[in-house]
């Protein structure tokens, strides 16, 4: 679709695969591309899969743009929050699949998904999942707090959100970032797709907004509050 991601529609499943050849960092161009892909998926698919490339889902925001600070950084962060809300507002199942590291905004997008799959520790590569903002010297935004609080296991909340500790994919299941860590991500995605095809997508489309109806207004207010965030 672009040199930043690809789009495939097969059997009513839209697969949006991020691949900028590097860290799949979310720049304004990446947000333009993924929103265009979501527009298409909303029109023609029944199930949406968002996936990274081998080795990494995403390392988060594009640091070159983020560290410009001021309105440039604030607007970039807003686009990330807006996209997470978009994932939660679409009435179609959204599956996220990570073939490697899932970091920062990448981890937040996993928290916004309906089913989250990572590559298990048995892959032989020490992949990491988490929110390293504290270690990177970056402030955590209000949106991130409100999204993470009900989704992360409360036993791990301080370690994951405040301390910025990173976790292996297998540990990330218990922490709350992932629903499954699997040896074969392709098979994991296929299993998740089969599950959603086995349930009533009509009922899903009713129950998903009902399930999020308390949280979404809180998230949208947090986005407004974050317009005063100091970054960079």
N, C-alpha and C positions, 0 to 999 in steps of 0.2 A: 504493500500500500504506500509506504514511504521508506526512506532509508533509516527510519527510526523504529519501525514496527511493521509487522505483517498482519494480514487479516485473511481468515479462511472461514468459509461457511460450508459445513458438511452435516447433513441429516439434521437440520434446524439448530445446529450448535455453532455459534460464532466463536472462533478462537482468535484472540488479539495477543500477538506474541511480541513483546518488547525486545528489540535487539539493535542497539546503536553501535555494537561492536566493542563497547567499553563497559561502563558500569550501569548502563540504563538509567542515567541520572535524569531527573525530571527538570528540564528547562521549559521555557515558554513554548519552544517548538515541539517538545515532547507532549506537552499538554494539548497543544493544537491537534497533534496527530491522534492522541488517544481519545480525545473528545469526538473527533470526526469518526473514528472507528466505533465508538459507542453509539453515535447517531445511527450509523448503519446497522449495528447489531440490534438496536431497539426497533428498527423498522422490519428486519427480516429474520431474526433468530428467536428461538424459544428459550435457549440456555446460553449463557455467556461465560467463556473461560478467558481469564487474563493471566498470562504466563510470561516468564522471562526467558532468557537464553541459558544455555548450559553454563553453569557456574554462578549465575547471579540472576535474581529477580530484579532488584534495583538497590542501588546504594543510597537512594534518597534524592534530595534536591540537588540541582546543579550548583555546586559551590561557587563557581565564578559569578553566577547571577545572584546567588544568595548573599555573598559577601560584599556586594555593592551597597548593601544596607539601604536604609530609608524606604521610600515608597516602592522601589524596585523589588526589594526583598519581601516587603509586606504583601505585595500583590502576588508574588510567586507562591508564598505560603498560602495565601487565600485560594489560589487555584488548586493546590493540593487538597485543602479542606473541602472545597466545593466538589472536587471529583469524588472524594470519599462519600460525601452526601449523595452525589449522583448514583453511586453504586448501591447505596441503601434505599434510594427512592425508586429505582427501576423495579418494576414488578416481576421481573424475570430473575431466575436464580443466577447468581454471580459466583463462579468458582475461581479462586486464585490458586495458582500452582507455581511453586518455586523450585527450580532445578539447581539451586545453590544458595548464596547469601540473600537474606531478606532483611534490609537495614533501613532504619529511620522512616522516611515516608513510605518506603516499601512495606515496612511492618504495619504502619497505620492503615494502608490500603488492605492488608490482610485482615485487620480487625474490622473493616467495613464489609467484608465479603460474607456470603452465605455458607460457604464451605471452603476450608483452607488446607492446602496440601503442601508438604515440604519434602525434601530429599533426606532420607534417614541417615543416621551416623554410620550405617553399614556401607555407605557408598565409598568409604575409604578417604573421603575429603572432609576436612574439619570446617564445614559450613557453619555460619553464625546467623542467628536471628535476634533482632532486638532494636532498641532505641538508644543509641550511644550519644545522645545530645549532651549529657553532662560531661562525658569524657572529651567531647569535641569543643566544649566551652560555649555551647549554644543554649539559649533560653528555650524552655518547652512552652508551647503555646497553649492557650486555654482550650482550644479545640481538641488538642491531643489528650489533655487530661480528661475531658468529658467523654471522649471516645474510648480511652483505655480503661477508665475506672470500672465500668460494668462488664468489660470483656476479659480483662486479665484476672487470673486467680488472685484473690486478695492476699493470700500468703506470700505472693511474689511481687506485689504491687510496688513496694518501696525499692526492692532490688531492680525491678525492670524499668519502672518509670522515673523514679527519683535518682537512683544510683547510676542508671544507664548500663546495667550489666547485660552482657550478651550471652546467649544460650545456644546450645547445640539444637538441631531440629528435633531430636527425640525429647530433650528437656522442654523445648518450646511448646510441646503438646500440653504438658502439665501446667506450664506458665499461662497458657491461654492464647498464644499467638496462632497455633495450628490446631486443626482437628485431627490430622493424621500426618505421620512421617513415614514414608514408604521407600522401599528400595527401588521401585520402578515407578517414576512419576507418570509416565504415559498410562500405565495400568491404573494408577491411582485416580487420574483424571477420568479415565473410561468408567471406572466404578462409580465415581461421583455423578457423572453424566447419566449413567444407567439408573442410579437412585432417583434423580430428579425426573427422569422419563417415566419412572414407575408410579409416581404420585400424581395427584391432580394439580396441574399447573394453574388451572382456574382457581382452585382453593388457595394455592400458594400466593397468587396475585392478590387475593383478599387478605390473607393472613400476614404477609410480609409487612405492609404498611401499618397494620394494626399492632404488630409486634414492635415496630419502631416509633409508634405515635407519641410516646412519652419522651424518647431520647432525641428525636429529630429537632424539635423546637429548641432544646438545650444546645444542641450542636450549632444550630443556625445563630443563636444568640452569641455563642462563643466565637464564631467567625466575625461577628460585628465587634466584639470586644477586642479581638486580635488586631484590629486595624490600628491600634495604638501600640502594638508590640515593637520593642526596640531590638533590632537585629543588626549584627555587624558592628 
